[in-house]
Structure formats: structure tokens, C-alpha cells
Amino acid sequence: MCSAYNVLAVNDDLPIATDLPVHSGKVRSVYWLNAKQSARLIADKGYNVAPDAPLAIMVISDRISAFDCIWHGEGGLQGVQGKGAALNAVANHWFARFREHGLA
């Protein structure tokens, strides 16, 4: 089966270059990139930050969390396919609007 049809239920074990522990929440995990990868991305993408600034990557899973617990569906369903991608798309839209109006 194509991995695009799988639910991303675990997001704290991805092969991301980090020297620090991964912060793993109920739905989101944060990876602080190592210095080499942070510097590479800053240079490649032209980010308007100090060249030695530490960068992080936030990975949003497809898990459903409410009332401080993770919910599971019938048949072992551990999330909603594409939920993490949809949340990222919505956030990206609003970050772009904030930038357009000089708010970020």
C-alpha cells in the first residue's frame, strides 16, 4: 500500500538530523536541527536570521487529541489520514497572510 494512505500515528522517530531529544507531544513533535543542517538551510533558503541560529522542524501527526488524551477509532484507527497535512496547509495559509500584512 502507498504510504500516502497510511495514518501518521508516530512522529518522534523520523530520520531528521538532530543532536537533541525530540519533544514529543500528543499530536506534534519538534526536532531541533543540528548546527550543520540549520546553517545549510539558512544559507540555501536565504532565511532572514543569524547564520548560526538554531532551526527546528515541527511534525504534525494524524492523531486526534482532545481533552488532554489521544483518541482511537474503531478497528484500531489511530488518526485521520491527511489530518496533519491539512493542519499544516491551514497554518501555512495564515502565516502567509500575516507576512503580507507585516504582522510576522
BELTACOR-V469159 format. One record per residue. N is the residue number from 1. PSI is psi in whole degrees, -180 to 180 (none if undefined). Layout:
BEGIN
n;psi
N;PSI
N;PSI
END
This chain:
BEGIN
n;psi
1;141
2;136
3;-18
4;-20
5;2
6;156
7;131
8;94
9;-27
10;125
11;23
12;17
13;29
14;153
15;70
16;134
17;102
18;148
19;-3
20;160
21;148
22;130
23;117
24;111
25;-169
26;-35
27;-32
28;146
29;143
30;126
31;120
32;119
33;152
34;167
35;-40
36;-46
37;-37
38;-48
39;-41
40;-46
41;-40
42;-44
43;-47
44;-40
45;-10
46;35
47;139
48;64
49;168
50;143
51;-21
52;16
53;137
54;135
55;153
56;156
57;129
58;127
59;124
60;125
61;178
62;3
63;156
64;127
65;133
66;147
67;40
68;28
69;160
70;131
71;144
72;142
73;178
74;150
75;21
76;10
77;125
78;11
79;-172
80;122
81;128
82;-1
83;-45
84;-43
85;-40
86;-43
87;-40
88;-41
89;-42
90;-46
91;-43
92;-41
93;-49
94;-34
95;-41
96;-43
97;-42
98;-44
99;-44
100;-34
101;12
102;25
103;-5
104;none
END
